[in-house]
């Protein structure tokens, strides 16, 4: 079931010398979600934000808080970020033991009042997860290696999107397909054509006019 296209600006690329100004502008765009990347310096070689920063963003913008936890212990961190205001928590399949633990964590996240998302690195197969998509509100396809902003789009990851779209449509699921990494006006069109309904973009949005950037990602004629 293809859903309304949602743009989720990634605050990893926010200009932190003018936070208030950019958040005010962001509130006035047609972006509906804010993508918040949590990195622990272990699962990926970078450190980013903690729960207190999320609380601050939650007060500053009227958007869905889409929290992507790139951490080695998602079972520990998921409840912490839900308590801090996460509306969606997406964790990595590679950070849990197996499919069973993945499904259990999705159920825990939902029981705590948030939506559950699962993500995979570019080299990880999605095949073992397809039969369990009904347990997920969102599936995040990484079109770059997770950990750093500004990387180039990996077009071969669109094959995962096509497989997800085919399975979701065949089984009449409401699971959203999100993509993150190297998204701009050109790659957005490719992602949407493949079946994505949620686009994460960081550098492309925050390094130019926010309104025009968001509008260009909506793939409207």
N, C-alpha and C positions, 0 to 999 in steps of 0.2 A: 504494500500500500504506500505509494509515493506521497510524501507529505509536503507541506509548504516549505520552501527553501528558507533556511535560517543562516544568518551570518554571525559568527562568533569571534570577534576580535581577540587576539591573544595579547594579554597585558605584559607578556615577556618582552615585547617590543615597544612598550610605552616609553615616551621621553620623560624620564624621571626628574628632569630639571623644570618641567612644566606639567606636573601631574594634574592639578586642579583644572587647568585650561583644557587639557586633552580629555579628561573625564566629562567635563561639561559638554564639549563638542560631541563626544561619543553618545551621551544621553540623547542628543538631538538628531542622531542618525537613525537609519532604519535597522541597525543591528539590534538583535533581540537578546543574544546571549553574550556573556563575557567568559572567555576561555582563560583559565587560571592554571598555569603549569607549576606543579610541585616536583622538585628534584632533590634527591637526598645526598648527592655526591657519591653514591655507591651503585645504585641501579644504573644511573647515568653519571658521567663525569662532570657534573655541574651542580651547583647549589642555587636554589631560588627562594621561594616564599614559604612562610609559615602561616598558621591559622589566624594570627592576629592581623596580618596584612589582608587576608580574605575578609575579615570582619570590617575592616576599613573600606574596602571596595564595595561591600554589600550596602554600606550606608551611603556611599557616594553616587551609585548608579542604580537605576531601576531596571535591572536586567537579570536574566536567569544566570546563576553562577555555575558554570560548567567547569568542574575541577578535574584535572587530569593528573593523577598521582603516579609519577615515575619513580617509584620507591621499591626497596627490597622487601618491605614488610607492610603490604597493603592492608592486611587484617588489623594491624595496629593503628594505621593512619586514617583509614576511611571514617571511623566514627568521630575522630577528632575534627576532621574537616566538615563533616555533616553538622556537628555541634556549632562550628564556626560560621555556618551559613551556606554550605554547598547544597545546591539543588540537584546536581548530578555529580556522581563520583565515578570516574573511569579509571580502572586499574589495569595493569599489564598481565596478560595470561602467563608470560614468562616468569612473573614474580610469585606464582603459586605452584603448588606441587603437581596438580593434575586438573583434569576437567571437572572432577567432582568437587575439588576445593574451590575452583573458579565459580561453579554454580552456587555453592554454599555462600560464598562471599557476596555474590549478586543478591541472594535472598536476604542476607544480613543487611546490606545497604538499603534495600527496599523496605525492610521491616523498621529501619531507623527513620524512614520518611523521605529518603532521597531516591532519585532514579539511578539505576545501575548501568554502567558502561564497561565494556571490555575493549582493550586495545592490543595490537600485536606489532612487533618490530617488522621492518620490511622483509627479513629473511624467514619469518615464522609463518607456517602454513595455517590457514583458517579452517581447513577441512574438519579437524576434530571438534570444532566449536559450532559448526552449522546446525547439528541437531538440537542445540541448546539455546538457539537465538531467542526462543520464546521466554527465556529467563532474563534477557537483557533488554533494557530500554534503548540502548544505543551501542553501536559497534564503531570503534574509531580505527580507521585505517591510517597508519603512518606512512606518508609519502616522502619522508626523509628519515634518517636515523634519529631517534629521539635524543634530546640532550641540549641542542643548540639551535637558535633561530638563524634565519638567513640562508638556509641550504637550498639547493636546487631540487625541483620537483622530480620524483622518480615515476615516470609514466607507466612503467611496468606494474605498479601497484594497483592500477585501475582494473586489472584482471580480478583482483580480490573484490573490488567494488561490484563488478558485474556478477560474480558468483553470489555475493551477499544479496544483491537486488533480486536475482532470479529465485533464490530460496525464500526470501521474505515475501515476494509477490505470490509465489506458488502456495505458500502456507498461510497467506493473508495475515501476516504479522504486522505489528505497528512499530517494530524496532527501527530506529533511525540509523542512517549510515552517515557518519562524520568522517571527514578527511582533514589531515593536518600536515603541512609541510610544503613550502614553495607555492602556495596558492596566490594567484594574481588573476587579472581579468581573463587571460588566455587559458590558464590551467583550470580555472573555475569552470569554464564552459566544458572542458574535457571531463571533469569530475562529475558535473551534473548530468552530462550525456550518458556517463557510465552508470549512474544511479544514485549518486550522493544527494542528500537533502540537507546537509549541514556542513558548512565550510568554515574552517578555522584559518584566519590569516593574521599575521603579526606585522612584519616589516612592511608589507605592501600597504597596510592601512595606516600605520602610525608615522610613516615617513613621507606622507603627502597629505593632501586635503582629505580629511576623514569622510566627509559627506560624499565626495565624488568617488572615493575608493570603495566605500560600502555599496554605493549605487551600482558601480561597475561589476561588483561580484554577484549581484542579484540576477544577472544573465537575462535581463529584460531587453526585448527588441526596441 
